[in-house]
Amino acid sequence: MGAPTKVQLIKRKSSEQWYINFPAAVAQACNFVKGEVVEWVVHDRFTLLLKRKGTLEDLDEKKKL
């Protein structure tokens, strides 16, 4: 499954922030939970890996909230 997404940049006087939004279909397919912590890992220049932090038990607890 693919979901094309644009990279966004917001420039301020002293900083810049980059954003990549997840389409709802991707978030639902991954069963993301609001407030879940994830980590970006740079595999190489063309590949980013998104790793979940925590365990399945942590996800189950967040779903109950």
C-alpha positions in Angstrom: 0.0 0.0 0.0 1.3 3.4 -0.8 0.2 6.9 0.3 1.9 9.9 -1.4 2.5 12.6 1.1 4.1 16.1 0.8 6.8 17.3 3.1 6.0 20.6 4.7 8.4 23.3 6.0 7.6 26.1 8.3 10.4 28.7 8.6 10.7 31.1 11.5 13.3 33.7 12.3 15.4 31.5 14.4 14.2 28.0 13.5 12.5 25.7 11.0 10.2 22.8 11.4 9.5 20.0 9.0 6.2 18.1 9.0 5.0 14.9 7.4 1.4 14.0 8.0 0.1 10.5 8.1 -3.0 9.9 5.9 -5.8 8.4 8.0 -5.7 5.1 6.2 -2.1 4.6 7.1 -2.6 5.5 10.7 -5.6 3.2 11.0 -3.7 0.3 9.3 -1.0 0.7 11.8 -3.4 1.0 14.7 -1.8 4.2 16.0 -3.1 5.5 19.3 -3.3 9.2 20.2 -0.2 10.2 22.2 1.8 7.2 21.1 5.6 7.7 21.0 7.4 6.7 17.8 11.0 7.1 16.7 12.3 7.9 13.2 15.4 5.9 12.2 17.4 7.0 9.2 18.3 3.8 7.4 19.9 5.6 4.4 19.2 8.7 2.3 16.1 7.2 0.8 14.7 5.2 3.6 13.2 6.3 6.9 12.0 3.7 9.4 9.3 4.5 11.9 9.7 2.4 15.1 7.2 2.2 17.8 8.4 2.8 21.3 7.1 0.6 24.1 5.3 -2.7 24.0 1.9 -4.1 22.9 0.8 -3.9 26.5 1.5 -0.2 26.5 -0.7 0.2 23.4 -3.5 -1.7 25.0 -3.3 0.5 28.1 -3.5 3.7 25.9 -6.5 2.3 24.0 -8.4 1.9 27.3 -7.9 5.6 28.2 
